[in-house]
Amino acid sequence: GRLEAVTQQMGYHPQYLDSFLKTQHYLMHMDGPLPFDCRHYIAIMAAARHQCRYLVNLHVLQFLRAGGDPQWLRGLEFIPPKLRNLNEINKILAHRPWLITKEHIEKLLKISEWSWSLAELVHAVVLLAHCHALASFVFGCGCEQDEGLGGRGSLKPLSLSNQCFCEATAGNSYSQELLRINRKRSLDSCMELDSLRERMQRIHVETEGRDEMRLQQQDREEGEGREAEVGVQGGTEHCSDLSAGLSPLADTDGEVTGATNLACYMQDPDFGYQDFARRDEDQTQVFRVQDYSWEDHGFSLVNRLYSDIGHLLDEKFRMVDGLQSSAMAKRQGCEPSVFKRGIWNYIHCMFGIRYDDYDYAEVNQLLERMLKVYIKTVTCYPEKTNSEMFDRFWKQFKHSEKVHVNLLILEARMQAELLYALQAITQYMI
């Protein structure tokens, strides 16, 4: 599962890492309402919304390992209508979750033979929120950069044939247990590298002509040349180039790189984040946590429809809240809890979620301008994050402290998406 770049960054906070790995493993590999190949395809759809090649490539490989139909990798028009119908809620959750309504839920649950069950939909919603938020972390910590070219944290590529996603944290107790349970199954289920390369090459050949036509059309429409070179690091401008894909062939070290074109996994690519404060007056009102909260409402609903995931998510939320941040807070001249709550509430505020017991004037007092710019970029349009932004904010802070900020972004964003989606499901059920 090649999540070693992510786990190496999260490894600065090993207790949180254990909690993350448990949730990741449960969502993707344990019993649940959704088939395993569908889980990975939903993850591909979610990651593609933010043009996150790191996660798309990861789940393309996992999708094929799980026996997924290679034809699906040609794009959304080649997948079953049931999965394709998830596209709208994926798009809205990724960029403007406050637009989710009970009508979106009803549409998915009442489409004759292609209808979703409530349990399946909850599983899908958690997957979407998980992957959207993880994409923010991937970009925020530089995991998207080419690891072989000295990416942030001196990340070293590991071999596909002998590395599962949890091996990078072999020193942690849960990771050791997970390795014992999962290693044999992971290795047994891996197809031979040559076979995998063959299948991905076939997909590439079949879609090559169509991708070239799309690229030419986009060039004409935009009136400017596109840069087809892969691996341009850190450039905000290059993040929007959906068609400059990676070749699905192994590189010289035998690493499979995967997805050729992220645009084929999404519709309406121009739909993106829009400042909640600038919304039209007839759109949804501010989301007030005293009316619908994770602790009092979301937890019980998600746990009832998708057994045990609520406990894992709750543990992860509590774990990030309990991380030590005394050094960061001291530099800002406040208590750790005050500092973390300022970051958390600022992120939720960008999604229209408000806490009546919080004085939002504190946000401007606690968070420097460069930090706020960084948090907003990583949260709302992570694909525009670049290495300069990471390096420039809080130069006096340690790398582990910057990773801590990215963990807060990951969890606050995920909870925000879940609150909107679960509230819509609740309203549908009522």
C-alpha positions in Angstrom: 0.0 0.0 0.0 3.0 2.4 -0.3 2.0 5.0 2.2 5.5 5.2 3.5 5.9 8.9 2.6 2.8 9.7 4.7 3.8 7.4 7.6 7.3 8.8 7.7 5.9 12.3 8.2 3.3 11.1 10.7 6.0 9.2 12.5 7.0 12.4 14.2 3.8 11.8 16.3 3.8 8.0 16.7 0.7 7.7 18.9 -1.4 9.5 16.3 0.2 7.4 13.6 -1.0 4.2 15.2 -4.5 5.6 15.4 -4.4 6.7 11.7 -3.1 3.3 10.5 -5.9 1.5 12.4 -8.5 3.6 10.7 -6.9 3.4 7.3 -6.6 -0.4 7.5 -10.2 -0.8 8.8 -11.6 1.4 6.0 -9.7 -0.3 3.2 -9.1 -3.9 4.3 -11.6 -5.0 7.0 -15.2 -6.2 6.7 -17.5 -3.4 5.7 -20.5 -2.7 3.5 -18.5 -1.9 0.3 -16.5 -4.4 -1.9 -12.8 -3.9 -1.7 -12.3 -2.9 -5.3 -15.0 -0.2 -5.0 -13.3 1.2 -1.8 -10.1 1.8 -3.7 -12.0 3.3 -6.7 -13.9 5.7 -4.5 -10.5 6.7 -3.0 -9.2 7.3 -6.5 -12.2 9.5 -7.3 -11.7 11.4 -4.0 -7.9 12.0 -4.5 -8.5 13.1 -8.1 -10.6 16.0 -7.0 -7.4 17.5 -5.6 -5.1 16.2 -8.4 -3.2 14.1 -5.8 -1.2 11.7 -7.9 0.4 10.2 -4.8 -2.9 8.8 -3.6 -4.3 8.0 -7.0 -1.3 5.9 -7.9 -1.5 4.2 -4.6 -5.1 3.2 -5.0 -4.8 2.3 -8.6 -2.4 -0.4 -7.6 -4.6 -1.5 -4.6 -7.6 -1.5 -6.9 -5.9 -4.0 -9.3 -4.7 -6.1 -6.4 -8.2 -6.4 -5.1 -9.3 -7.8 -8.5 -10.8 -4.6 -9.9 -11.7 -4.4 -13.5 -8.9 -2.6 -15.4 -11.4 -1.0 -17.7 -12.7 1.1 -14.8 -9.3 2.9 -14.9 -10.1 4.4 -18.2 -12.4 6.8 -16.5 -15.8 7.5 -14.9 -17.8 6.6 -18.1 -16.4 3.0 -17.8 -17.6 2.3 -14.2 -21.0 1.1 -13.1 -23.7 3.8 -12.8 -24.0 3.2 -9.0 -20.4 4.3 -8.5 -20.6 7.1 -11.1 -23.6 8.5 -9.2 -21.3 9.2 -6.3 -19.5 11.8 -8.3 -21.8 14.7 -7.3 -21.4 14.2 -3.6 -17.7 13.6 -4.0 -17.4 17.0 -5.8 -19.4 18.9 -3.3 -17.8 17.3 -0.2 -14.3 18.0 -1.5 -14.9 21.7 -2.2 -18.1 23.1 -0.7 -19.5 20.6 1.8 -22.1 23.1 3.1 -24.1 22.5 -0.2 -24.8 18.9 0.8 -28.6 18.4 1.3 -30.9 15.6 2.1 -32.0 15.6 -1.6 -28.5 14.5 -2.6 -28.8 11.6 -0.1 -32.3 10.7 -1.3 -31.1 10.6 -4.9 -28.4 8.1 -4.1 -30.7 5.9 -2.0 -33.6 5.8 -4.5 -32.2 5.1 -8.0 -33.9 1.7 -8.7 -31.3 -1.0 -9.4 -28.4 1.4 -8.8 -29.5 2.6 -5.4 -27.1 2.7 -2.4 -28.0 1.3 1.0 -27.6 3.6 4.0 -24.7 1.5 5.3 -22.9 1.6 1.9 -23.4 5.3 1.6 -22.0 6.0 5.1 -18.9 3.8 4.3 -18.5 5.8 1.0 -18.9 9.2 2.7 -16.2 8.3 5.3 -13.9 7.1 2.6 -14.4 10.3 0.6 -13.8 12.6 3.6 -10.8 10.5 4.7 -9.1 10.8 1.2 -9.9 14.4 0.7 -8.4 15.2 4.1 -5.4 12.9 3.5 -4.8 14.7 0.2 -4.4 17.9 2.2 -1.8 16.2 4.4 0.0 14.8 1.4 0.4 18.2 -0.2 0.9 20.0 3.0 3.9 17.9 4.0 5.3 17.5 0.6 4.6 13.8 0.1 3.3 14.6 -3.4 6.8 15.6 -4.5 9.0 13.1 -6.3 10.5 11.2 -3.4 13.5 10.2 -5.5 14.5 13.8 -6.1 15.1 14.8 -2.5 11.5 15.5 -1.5 10.8 17.0 1.9 12.0 14.7 4.8 14.5 12.8 2.6 11.9 10.2 1.7 13.3 7.0 0.2 11.2 5.1 -2.3 10.5 1.5 -1.2 10.0 -1.5 -3.3 6.4 -2.4 -4.2 7.0 -6.1 -4.0 8.1 -6.2 -0.3 6.6 -3.2 1.4 3.1 -2.8 2.8 1.8 0.6 4.0 2.5 0.0 7.7 6.1 -1.3 7.5 7.5 2.2 7.7 6.3 2.3 11.3 7.5 -1.1 12.4 8.6 0.3 15.7 5.0 1.0 16.8 3.0 -1.6 18.6 -0.1 -1.5 16.4 2.0 -1.6 13.3 3.8 -4.7 14.4 0.5 -6.5 15.1 -0.9 -5.3 11.8 2.2 -6.5 10.0 1.7 -10.0 11.4 -1.9 -10.1 10.4 -1.6 -8.4 7.0 1.8 -9.3 5.6 1.0 -12.7 4.2 -2.3 -11.6 2.8 -0.7 -8.5 1.2 2.1 -10.4 -0.4 -0.2 -13.3 -1.5 -2.7 -10.9 -3.1 0.0 -9.0 -5.0 0.1 -10.0 -8.6 3.4 -10.4 -10.2 5.0 -7.0 -11.1 5.3 -7.9 -14.8 1.7 -8.8 -14.9 0.6 -5.6 -13.2 2.9 -3.6 -15.5 1.3 -5.4 -18.5 -2.3 -4.6 -17.4 -1.5 -0.9 -16.8 0.4 -0.7 -20.1 -2.7 -2.0 -21.9 -4.9 0.6 -20.2 -2.4 3.3 -21.1 -2.4 2.2 -24.8 -6.2 2.1 -24.9 -6.5 5.6 -23.5 -3.5 7.2 -25.1 -5.3 8.5 -28.2 -8.2 9.9 -26.2 -6.0 11.6 -23.7 -4.0 13.2 -26.5 -7.2 14.6 -28.1 -8.4 15.9 -24.7 -5.0 17.6 -24.2 -5.2 19.2 -27.7 -8.7 20.4 -27.0 -7.7 21.9 -23.7 -4.7 23.7 -25.4 -7.0 25.3 -27.9 -9.6 26.3 -25.3 -7.1 27.9 -22.9 -5.0 29.4 -25.7 -1.7 28.5 -24.1 0.7 25.6 -24.2 0.7 23.1 -21.5 3.8 21.8 -19.9 3.8 18.0 -20.4 6.8 17.3 -18.3 6.0 15.2 -15.2 7.5 15.9 -11.8 7.6 19.7 -11.8 7.8 20.3 -8.1 6.2 23.0 -5.9 4.6 25.1 -8.7 1.2 26.3 -8.0 0.6 26.9 -11.7 1.4 23.3 -12.6 -1.0 21.7 -10.2 -4.0 22.5 -12.4 -2.5 20.5 -15.3 -4.8 17.5 -15.2 -3.6 15.9 -18.4 0.2 15.8 -17.8 0.0 12.2 -16.5 2.5 9.7 -15.3 3.3 6.7 -17.5 1.9 3.5 -16.0 5.2 1.7 -16.4 7.9 0.7 -14.0 10.8 3.1 -13.7 14.4 2.0 -13.7 14.2 0.8 -10.0 11.1 -1.3 -10.7 8.7 1.1 -9.1 5.2 1.1 -10.7 4.0 4.7 -11.1 0.4 4.3 -12.1 -2.4 6.7 -13.2 -2.0 8.3 -16.6 -4.7 11.0 -16.5 -6.5 12.3 -13.4 -9.1 14.2 -15.4 -10.8 11.0 -16.4 -11.7 10.3 -12.8 -13.6 13.5 -12.3 -16.4 15.6 -13.8 -16.8 19.4 -13.6 -13.1 20.0 -12.9 -13.7 23.8 -12.6 -15.8 23.3 -9.5 -13.7 24.3 -6.6 -13.6 25.9 -3.1 -15.5 29.2 -2.8 -15.3 31.4 0.3 -18.2 30.5 2.5 -18.4 34.1 3.6 -19.1 35.2 0.0 -21.9 32.7 -0.6 -25.3 33.9 -2.0 -27.8 34.7 0.6 -30.2 32.0 -0.5 -27.6 29.2 0.2 -27.4 27.2 3.4 -26.9 29.1 6.6 -24.1 28.9 9.1 -23.6 25.4 10.6 -23.9 25.7 14.3 -22.2 23.0 16.3 -24.6 23.2 19.2 -27.3 22.0 16.8 -25.4 19.1 15.3 -22.0 18.0 16.7 -19.7 15.0 16.2 -19.9 14.0 19.9 -23.7 14.2 20.2 -24.9 13.3 16.8 -22.4 12.2 14.1 -20.6 9.6 16.2 -23.7 7.6 17.0 -25.1 7.7 13.5 -21.9 6.6 11.7 -21.2 3.9 14.3 -24.7 2.5 14.0 -24.5 2.2 10.2 -20.9 1.2 9.8 -19.9 -0.8 12.9 -16.9 0.4 14.9 -15.8 3.1 12.5 -17.2 5.7 14.8 -14.9 4.6 17.6 -11.8 4.7 15.3 -12.6 8.1 14.0 -13.4 9.4 17.5 -10.0 8.0 18.8 -8.3 9.8 15.9 -10.0 13.1 16.6 -9.1 12.8 20.3 -5.5 11.8 19.5 -4.8 14.9 17.5 -6.4 17.0 20.1 -4.1 15.5 22.7 -0.8 15.9 20.9 1.7 18.0 22.7 2.1 21.5 21.3 3.6 23.4 24.2 6.5 24.7 22.1 4.2 26.1 19.4 1.9 27.6 22.0 4.8 29.1 24.0 6.1 30.9 21.0 2.6 32.3 20.4 2.3 33.3 24.1 -0.7 31.2 25.0 -1.8 27.8 26.4 -1.5 24.8 24.1 -5.2 24.1 24.2 -6.0 27.7 23.2 -3.6 27.6 20.3 -4.9 24.3 18.9 -8.5 25.4 19.3 -7.7 28.5 17.3 -6.4 26.5 14.4 -9.3 24.0 14.6 -12.0 26.7 14.7 -10.3 28.7 11.9 -10.5 25.6 9.6 -14.1 24.9 10.5 -14.9 28.6 10.0 -13.7 28.4 6.4 -16.4 25.7 5.9 -19.1 27.7 7.6 -19.0 25.8 10.9 -19.3 28.1 14.0 -19.0 27.6 17.7 -21.2 30.0 19.7 -18.9 29.8 22.7 -15.8 31.0 20.8 -14.5 34.5 20.3 -13.3 34.5 16.7 -11.2 37.6 17.2 -8.7 35.3 18.9 -7.9 33.7 15.5 -6.3 36.9 14.3 -4.4 37.3 17.6 -3.1 33.7 17.6 -2.3 33.0 14.0 0.2 35.0 12.0 -0.8 36.0 8.4 1.6 33.5 6.7 0.3 30.7 8.9 -3.3 31.6 8.0 -2.5 31.6 4.3 -0.8 28.2 4.6 -3.7 26.7 6.5 -6.3 28.0 4.1 -4.3 26.8 1.1 -3.7 23.3 2.4 -7.3 23.0 3.7 -9.3 24.4 0.7 -7.1 23.9 -2.4 -4.2 21.7 -1.3 -3.1 21.2 -4.9 -1.9 24.8 -4.9 0.5 24.2 -2.0 4.2 24.4 -2.8 7.4 23.8 -1.0 8.1 27.5 -0.5 4.9 27.9 1.5 5.9 25.1 3.8 9.4 26.5 4.3 8.3 30.1 4.8 5.6 29.7 7.5 7.1 29.7 11.0 10.7 29.4 10.0 11.6 29.1 13.7 9.4 26.0 14.2 10.6 22.5 14.0 9.6 20.1 11.2 7.6 18.0 13.7 5.6 21.1 14.7 4.7 21.8 11.1 3.6 18.2 10.7 1.4 18.8 13.8 -0.3 21.7 12.1 -1.0 19.5 9.1 -2.5 16.8 11.3 -4.8 19.4 12.8 -5.8 20.4 9.2 -6.4 16.8 8.3 -8.7 16.0 11.2 -10.5 19.3 11.3 -11.2 19.1 7.6 -12.4 15.5 7.8 -14.7 16.2 10.7 -16.2 19.2 8.8 -17.0 17.1 5.8 -18.5 14.4 8.0 -20.7 16.8 9.9 -22.3 18.1 6.8 -22.8 14.7 5.2 -24.0 13.0 8.3 -26.4 15.9 9.1 -27.9 15.5 5.6 -28.2 11.7 6.1 -29.9 12.4 9.5 -32.4 14.8 7.9 -33.2 12.3 5.2 -33.8 9.6 7.8 -36.1 11.9 9.8 
